[in-house]
Amino acid sequence: MITVIHPGLLSSLQDAGRFGYRSFGVPWSGPMDSFSAGMAKELVQNTPEDAVLEFYQRGPSLQFDADAVIAVTGQNFELVIDGEPKSLFRAHKVKSGQLLSINSLAATNFGYLAIAGGFDSERVLGSRSYCPGITNHIRLERGDKLKFNKNHSIEVPSLSRVKSIAHIFQTEHIEVTPGPEYDRLSLEQKEILWNSSHTLSRNINRMGYRFNPTPGLHSDGILTGPVQAGTVQLTPGGELIVLMRDAQTTGGYARILQLMPDAISVLAQQIPGTTLQFRLKTTT
Amino acid sequence: MNSLKIRSFGPQTLLIEWPQLISPEIHAELLAYRKLSKLFADQIAETVITYNAIALHLKPGHSPNALKAELEETISLNEVSPLPPSMRWDLPVCYDTQLAMDLEELAQEKQMSKQELIKLHSEVDYHIYFCGFLPGFIYLGGLNKALHSPRLAVPRTHVPAGSVGIAGSQTGIYPSHSPGGWKIIGRCPVPVFDPRNDDRPSPFFAGQLIRFVPVDLKEYHAIEQEVAKGSYELLKTELT
């Protein structure tokens, strides 16, 4: 068992996602950055179905009352076990009674903690992912108890060190394909869309990432239609909103672009103020 | 048959679209195509429909363009007949002002009595178009024009689950408690969304009808108790 001493910010359990209920308006959820979450799971030999603990900007402090093997991934986080700094992207033993803390060293977005054996939490509609409107718990809170499966070797797997994946996120380009309403844009608007650097606003969360309005870009709404993670909506006020993992299943803004699946994870790790350009995915 | 357009929406989704209209006829046609798409269930992970569109989210390893070709061939070979509503749910709603925070004000705004307002809201068979916005939120069509009204200027931070509201030309039921700006004119004692029910978290499906049946506070609480005991069953009528 793990006791939450400090929950961190917007911390939530996220497994691969909640599938099969989209027609009931249920989002897929899942980790914002599937690269980092997947790497954490790989390091502790989780199965694809296991959940990770996701946190935003500030990590949690966790008290362990059983031995465990964990791994933490993310950018600009610091992992400390009983006062001793430990490397990210590597599996570590935590002994019963030890305190684990994750602090941020610089501006950052999402980090992940995976545990050998996997978290043993409640499944709602087939998934352990926290989600507003679905699960009672929508974020980790002080005093929460997290169970994990102990019937697993607590040896630190050999070859547990992996290469950093920081380079994946160091990009100025987000790969996209045209969305259903792309052709509503005028030629001039298309030029502005492709040639401008778009600045990520402070308004980012698990549902969507908003960019500061780009002069010259705007679009009327549409009759509410299907949307998905990675859909780039353009509002009448000129804001670009990229829908993320907890986004609604339907929306009423023009869907001008669609991010490639990997680009969703790349965008997830961009911090407010970053400038990005959209790049058309070239078919191979 | 209306003109429909089939194209990819990202690398994993195929989108079938009709003209941007809210119409029971287009929707009946759309439902027929959704049924037809089940022929390709081995390729489709999830299906989302709206007023005028079907999104087919594909399983890994399948391409929207390949499915588009197969679907177009099937459409050219089959006569697709629209699927009109086949059943109606009777959903109890208590319009008592204890639960209907905005009923009195809306009646005043519309210069009608509360009774008239309740009658106009509960005498219609509403068409269930689809689920979206919030988990379990159903988009209903058919609200009487006399009841159209803008959202509250200042949204509430907490609207109880089951609240029945009006926003613009829409009426709907809050599936879970949430912040919201709809004008609340009643409350339904029966949960419209239950995430504990893996088989069917919502009883309602697109293409069915709903009628609101006014109940008083006493009946509201009696139904609430029956729901808690698990002995309440929604009344449904098959349509011929």
Chai-1 contact restraints between the chains, C-beta under 6 A:
chainA,res_idxA,chainB,res_idxB,connection_type,confidence,min_distance_angstrom,max_distance_angstrom,comment,restraint_id
A,R22,B,E46,contact,1.0,0.0,6.0,A-B,restraint_1
A,R22,B,V48,contact,1.0,0.0,6.0,A-B,restraint_2
A,S23,B,T47,contact,1.0,0.0,6.0,A-B,restraint_3
A,S23,B,V48,contact,1.0,0.0,6.0,A-B,restraint_4
A,F24,B,C131,contact,1.0,0.0,6.0,A-B,restraint_5
A,F24,B,P201,contact,1.0,0.0,6.0,A-B,restraint_6
A,F24,B,S202,contact,1.0,0.0,6.0,A-B,restraint_7
A,G25,B,C131,contact,1.0,0.0,6.0,A-B,restraint_8
A,G25,B,G132,contact,1.0,0.0,6.0,A-B,restraint_9
A,G25,B,P135,contact,1.0,0.0,6.0,A-B,restraint_10
A,G25,B,G136,contact,1.0,0.0,6.0,A-B,restraint_11
A,G25,B,F137,contact,1.0,0.0,6.0,A-B,restraint_12
A,V26,B,P135,contact,1.0,0.0,6.0,A-B,restraint_13
A,V124,B,P195,contact,1.0,0.0,6.0,A-B,restraint_14
A,L125,B,P195,contact,1.0,0.0,6.0,A-B,restraint_15
A,G133,B,L134,contact,1.0,0.0,6.0,A-B,restraint_16
A,G133,B,P135,contact,1.0,0.0,6.0,A-B,restraint_17
A,G133,B,S176,contact,1.0,0.0,6.0,A-B,restraint_18
A,I134,B,P135,contact,1.0,0.0,6.0,A-B,restraint_19
A,I134,B,P195,contact,1.0,0.0,6.0,A-B,restraint_20
A,T177,B,G10,contact,1.0,0.0,6.0,A-B,restraint_21
A,P180,B,F9,contact,1.0,0.0,6.0,A-B,restraint_22
A,L223,B,Q20,contact,1.0,0.0,6.0,A-B,restraint_23
A,L223,B,Y51,contact,1.0,0.0,6.0,A-B,restraint_24
A,T224,B,T50,contact,1.0,0.0,6.0,A-B,restraint_25
A,G225,B,T50,contact,1.0,0.0,6.0,A-B,restraint_26
A,G225,B,A53,contact,1.0,0.0,6.0,A-B,restraint_27
A,P226,B,V48,contact,1.0,0.0,6.0,A-B,restraint_28
A,P226,B,T50,contact,1.0,0.0,6.0,A-B,restraint_29
A,P226,B,A53,contact,1.0,0.0,6.0,A-B,restraint_30
A,P226,B,A55,contact,1.0,0.0,6.0,A-B,restraint_31
A,Q248,B,F133,contact,1.0,0.0,6.0,A-B,restraint_32
A,T249,B,V48,contact,1.0,0.0,6.0,A-B,restraint_33
A,T249,B,G132,contact,1.0,0.0,6.0,A-B,restraint_34
A,T250,B,T50,contact,1.0,0.0,6.0,A-B,restraint_35
A,T250,B,G132,contact,1.0,0.0,6.0,A-B,restraint_36
A,Q258,B,G10,contact,1.0,0.0,6.0,A-B,restraint_37
